Amino acid sequence: MTRCTALLLALACWTAQSQAAGLLASLDRSQVNAGESVELTLESTDVTQFGKPDLAPLQAQFEVRGTRQVNQLNSLGDSHASTRWIVTLLPRHTGTLAIEPVQLGELRSQALSLQVNASPEQDQQAHLEPVFIDAELDQPKVYVQAQALLTLHVYHSVPLFDDSSLSPLQLGDARVEQLGEARTYEKLINGVRHGVIEMRYAIYPQHSGVLQIPALTFSATLANPGTSQDATPQAARPGKLIHVSSAEMELPVMAKPAAYPADVPWLPARSLSLGESWSPEPEHPQVGDSLTRSLTLRAEGLSSAQLPPLPMAEINGLRSYPDQPQLSNQQVEQGVLGIREERQALVPTRTGNVELPALEVTWWNTQADRLETSSLPARTLQVADNPSLVVDAPASTAQVGPASDSLWLWQLSTLLLACTTLLGFGLWWRARSQPAVARVVQSGPSPRSLLDDLKRACQANDPQATRQALDAWARQQPETLAEMAARFVPLSDALDGLNGALYSESGQYWQGEELWRAIRAIPTAERVQAPQADTISLPPLYPK
């Protein structure tokens, strides 16, 4: 039986490993120009596979220029090894090319696609130089504070040392953000293979007018040109330090359109979306439940710092406890994708339908050059009663019936009065035989001990313990906690702060001193249980 169990466990582990292992394929770029190379990365975590991937399915669409293998061992957490094959491919045609699945033993990669565009016309004289630089903008003009992409390509037909550098892009009237590290690949120009160094910048002009983009200088040292395919007389000598500069450029910057509303933030973006998520889903919420609502604003062409706070209106029937917004940026093919996420805890305070209003964000579509609005529809929460929060109500008095029953009610009232009178007389007679001083025996904790527990919880800044001690103390008061808060404003404010700490992630920063001061400062007329020591209760003296 033990051997069978061990065999089953080994078989389960082997099955899990085989499912986890695979051959993952990825491209360093989703689209290229004709004559440019692209890198296909194949990664496997299956250490039982040996050999190299079969690249034969790629030969129809691509020319395989080279393959290098990288082995990596990750010792952080669960140690695992991985092997990557980086394959340099040169497209044979333009258009959308299919990258067929690649086989490695029993592993098979997923299919990919690559968009190959026609190569733009370039200056033929510049191609005669062993090293030249080209700069281009993704659009001829841009709106103020909108994104413009500047791409620099450094072409070299001779080998270079690793000491190359590019002067920084500095603009006084614009904010500049470099998009990732430099990318390198190869490109055929007039039948000559060139190495390409690509740099991308996101530019956000801050003023309308004409933005001057200065020339950028690339510096490098030439290596041995023996392997160069450039046989022109302009080929430079090895060891020589060369400097090439891009052309100066002008970028017209347009002002905010007159059709854009003046009372909303200016948001020029390529695309913008607004989404929401709930935890848990508000299918059957009850009074007192804590619901977390997350609103996410995504804008392509804007950084997260440019995204404004989302409108949050006060909702009748909901207590709201917002958290700090989460800002992040992602680099995509079209530049920067700014993300702003706002989360808030919502606590229903009454039963029935609670209406959440619709949310709208107005923005300017820079692609279509028009005003647009992204919105979330209104939502209705059907809040049910919470049985755990129902408090037993005192018995209601009997209602007065019809006029014909009034005599019967008077008779019943007279009988009850007579009974209570006799009961009171009997208790008075019994009390005469008791001693004049008697110690009162308490069946539960004393008001003083409950108040001490509340004080210790407040001083410890523990919202959970403070809430429990506060409820225990309030149960021995003649008034409810809500009635005391309605009469004493500092107590109401302190309770709101305690509830905010209980229903949000900022509870660890709550300070209980304010609540303790409010408890101590309740007016004497409304505070029956004062912090006094346990004393001996003296019954009234009866005449002998």
ABEGO torsion letter per residue (X at the ends): XAAAAAAAAAAAAAAAAAAABBBBBBBABABBBBGBBBBBBBBBABAABBEBBBAAAAAAABBBAEBBBBBBBBABEBBBBBBBBBBBBBBABBEBBBBBBBBBEABBBBBBBBBBBBBBBBBAAAAABABBBBBBBABABBBBGBBBBBBBBBBBABBBBAABBBBBBBBAABBBBBBEBBBBBBBBBGGBBBBBBBBBBBBBBABBEBBBBBBBBBBBBBBBAAABABABAABBBBGBBBBBBBBBBBBBBBBBBAABBAABBBBBBABBBBBBBBOBBBABBBBGBBBBBBBBBBBBGBBAAABBBBBBBBBBGBBBBBBBBBBBBBBBAAEBBBBBBBBBBBBBABBEBBBBBBBBBBBBBAAAGBBBBBBBBBBBBBBBBBAAABBBBBBBBBBBBBAAAAAAAAAAAAAAAAAAAAAAAAAAAAAAABBABBBBBBABBBAAAAAAAAAAAAAAGBAAAAAAAAAAAAAABABBAAAAAAABAAAAAAAAAAAAAAABAAAAABBAAAAAAAAAABBAAABABBBBBBBBBBBBBBBX
